[in-house]
Amino acid sequence: MATIVAVALTGPALANSCPRHMAAIDQALAANPKLDAAKLAEVKKLRADGEALHKQGKHAESEATLAQAESILGIKK
């Protein structure tokens, strides 16, 4: 029973944090980060993939994908 409650509470928590991560990435991208073209393209792809996963309800996967983009951008959590 405890597991069911934990899963039920974790899903909405992750769902709410995905948009915050996307906003942080968008803000960093708007500041024209000093990344080479390949890294910039990777960040943009990770950002788009993270949003798509969020919309599919795959919030844990979205969080992991967005964290990769944040890491490349040097965004501290």
N, C-alpha and C positions, 0 to 999 in steps of 0.2 A: 504494500500500500504506500509506503514511504517513497518508493521509487516512482510510482505513478504521480504522486504529488510533486516530487522534484522535477520530473519531466514536464508536467503541466505548467509549472512556474518558470522553468528555464526557457521554454520556447518564447513566451511573450517578452521576457527580459532581453533575449538576444535580438528579437525582432525590433525592439526599440533602440538598440545600440547600433544596428547596421546603418541607419540614416546618419547618426552622429559621425561614424567613421567615414561615410561617403562625403559628408560635408567637410570634414578635416582634409580629406584628399583633394576635394575640389578647391578648397582655400589654398592649399599648398601649390596646386597646379596653376592657379590664377596668379601666384607670385612669381611665375616663370622660374622654376627651379633649375639649377645648373646641372642638368643631366644630359648625357649624350642621347642622340636620337633613338637608339635602341632601348635604352632604359626608360625614356619618356614613353615610348610606344608600349613597353611592357606595363608601366604603371597605368596607362589609360586602358589597356586590355583588362588588367586585374580589376580596375575600378568598375568597368562595364560588366565583367563576369560576376563580381560581387553583388552588383545591383540585380542582375538577372537571378542569381541564386536567392537573394532576399525576396524577390517577387514570387519565386517558386516555393517559398516557405522553408527553404533550406538554410536556416539562419546560422547554424554552426559552421557550415561550409562557407557561407558568405563572410562570416567573421574572419575565418582563416585566410580567405582570399584577399579581403581588404587589409588584413594585417600585413600581408606580403607587400602590398602597395605602400602602406605606411612606412614599412621598414626601409624600402628603397628611397622614399622621400625624407627619411630621417625624422619622422613624426614620432614623438615620445608619447606614450600612453599615460 
